[in-house]
């Protein structure tokens, strides 16, 4: 039996015909992807525990913006529509934090964000691990990596 978040993402995928556009990574892959995200972007050694709020301690240059509306509505202005991505969604499972990781592109991610009620925070990284983008529980978009920083500056410019 899947957790509420995982079930909800599956239902949204089926309801919006996205099952081949937002794909959970395999059990043999998720740990290496999670490790790579932490090793590449997280600024504090994580020998024993891994905070899910990666955005609090990014080791790459980063900026944040506070959009007036839902942050996910800006994703397609920041991320190229065909860029291959990893989406990390956190959930508490058996009193421990866990990431569910999906492969996708920006449009299916926006659909999931608009429909899901179980999502608190999201982390998106490109499959080359050259940038990271987080939307936190304050509706703040935090981005790290040259490409995303440039796009965030353009989005926030008056």
C-alpha positions as CSV (number, residue, x, y, z in Angstrom):
1,X,0.0,0.0,0.0
2,X,1.3,3.4,-1.0
3,X,1.4,6.5,1.2
4,X,-1.2,9.2,0.8
5,X,1.1,11.4,-1.3
6,X,2.3,8.6,-3.5
7,X,-1.4,7.6,-4.1
8,X,-2.4,11.1,-4.9
9,X,0.4,11.6,-7.4
10,X,-0.6,8.3,-9.1
11,X,-4.2,9.4,-9.3
12,X,-3.4,12.8,-10.7
13,X,-1.2,11.0,-13.3
14,X,-4.1,8.8,-14.3
15,X,-6.7,11.5,-14.3
16,X,-4.7,13.9,-16.5
17,X,-3.1,11.2,-18.7
18,X,0.4,11.9,-17.3
19,X,1.4,8.4,-16.3
20,X,4.2,8.3,-18.9
21,X,5.1,12.0,-18.2
22,X,5.7,11.9,-14.4
23,X,7.3,8.6,-13.7
24,X,8.5,7.4,-10.2
25,X,12.2,6.4,-10.3
26,X,13.0,2.7,-9.6
27,X,13.9,1.4,-6.2
28,X,17.4,0.8,-7.4
29,X,17.8,4.4,-8.5
30,X,16.3,6.6,-5.9
31,X,19.1,6.4,-3.3
32,X,21.8,7.3,-5.8
33,X,19.8,10.3,-7.1
34,X,19.1,11.5,-3.5
35,X,22.8,11.1,-2.7
36,X,23.8,13.1,-5.7
37,X,21.4,15.9,-4.8
38,X,22.8,16.2,-1.3
39,X,26.4,15.8,-2.4
40,X,26.0,18.5,-5.2
41,X,23.8,21.0,-3.5
42,X,23.6,20.6,0.3
43,X,26.1,22.6,2.3
44,X,26.3,20.7,5.6
45,X,27.7,17.2,6.0
46,X,25.0,14.7,6.3
47,X,26.5,11.7,8.0
48,X,23.5,10.6,9.8
49,X,20.4,12.6,9.1
50,X,19.3,14.5,6.0
51,X,17.1,17.5,6.5
52,X,14.4,17.8,3.9
53,X,14.7,21.5,3.8
54,X,17.6,21.5,1.4
55,X,17.0,25.1,0.5
56,X,18.1,26.2,4.0
57,X,21.8,25.3,3.4
58,X,22.6,25.3,-0.3
59,X,26.3,25.3,-1.0
60,X,25.8,26.8,-4.5
61,X,25.1,30.4,-5.1
62,X,21.4,30.9,-4.8
63,X,18.6,33.5,-4.8
64,X,15.0,33.4,-3.7
65,X,11.9,35.2,-4.8
66,X,8.5,35.6,-3.2
67,X,5.8,35.5,-5.9
68,X,2.4,37.1,-5.2
69,X,0.6,34.0,-6.5
70,X,1.3,30.3,-6.4
71,X,5.0,29.8,-7.0
72,X,4.4,26.7,-9.2
73,X,2.8,29.0,-11.8
74,X,6.2,30.5,-12.6
75,X,8.0,27.2,-13.2
76,X,7.5,27.2,-16.9
77,X,9.1,30.7,-17.0
78,X,12.1,29.4,-15.2
79,X,12.6,25.9,-16.6
80,X,12.8,25.0,-20.3
81,X,9.7,23.0,-21.3
82,X,11.7,20.0,-22.7
83,X,14.3,19.9,-19.9
84,X,14.5,16.5,-18.2
85,X,14.1,16.8,-14.5
86,X,14.0,15.0,-11.2
87,X,11.2,16.0,-8.9
88,X,11.7,15.3,-5.2
89,X,8.6,15.4,-2.9
90,X,9.0,14.9,0.8
91,X,6.6,13.0,3.0
92,X,6.8,11.7,6.6
93,X,6.7,7.9,6.6
94,X,6.9,5.9,9.9
95,X,8.0,9.1,11.7
96,X,10.9,9.6,9.3
97,X,11.2,12.0,6.3
98,X,11.4,10.4,2.9
99,X,11.7,11.7,-0.6
100,X,9.6,10.3,-3.5
101,X,11.5,11.0,-6.7
102,X,10.0,11.3,-10.1
103,X,11.3,11.9,-13.6
104,X,9.4,14.5,-15.5
105,X,9.4,17.8,-17.4
106,X,8.0,21.1,-16.2
107,X,4.4,20.9,-17.5
108,X,3.4,17.7,-15.7
109,X,5.0,19.0,-12.6
110,X,2.9,22.1,-12.8
111,X,-0.2,20.0,-13.2
112,X,0.6,17.9,-10.2
113,X,1.3,21.0,-8.1
114,X,-2.0,22.5,-9.1
115,X,-4.0,19.4,-8.2
116,X,-2.2,17.9,-5.2
117,X,-3.3,18.6,-1.7
118,X,-0.6,16.5,0.1
119,X,2.5,18.5,-1.2
120,X,4.3,20.7,1.3
121,X,7.6,21.5,-0.4
122,X,9.2,20.5,-3.7
123,X,12.7,20.2,-5.0
124,X,13.5,20.1,-8.7
125,X,16.9,19.4,-10.2
126,X,17.9,19.0,-13.8
127,X,19.2,15.5,-14.7
128,X,22.7,17.0,-15.2
129,X,22.7,18.2,-11.6
130,X,23.7,21.7,-12.7
131,X,21.0,23.6,-10.9
132,X,18.4,23.2,-8.1
133,X,15.0,24.8,-7.6
134,X,12.9,24.6,-4.4
135,X,9.5,25.8,-3.6
136,X,9.1,25.9,0.2
137,X,6.2,26.0,2.5
138,X,6.3,29.8,2.5
139,X,5.7,29.9,-1.3
140,X,9.2,31.1,-1.8
141,X,11.2,29.9,-4.9
142,X,14.8,29.3,-4.1
143,X,17.1,28.5,-7.0
144,X,20.8,27.6,-7.2
145,X,23.0,27.3,-10.2
146,X,23.8,29.9,-12.9
147,X,21.0,29.0,-15.3
148,X,18.2,29.1,-12.7
149,X,19.6,32.3,-11.0
150,X,19.5,34.1,-14.3
151,X,15.9,33.0,-15.0
152,X,14.8,33.9,-11.4
153,X,16.3,37.4,-11.8
154,X,14.3,37.9,-15.0
155,X,11.1,36.6,-13.5
156,X,11.4,39.0,-10.5
157,X,12.4,42.0,-12.5
158,X,9.7,44.7,-12.7
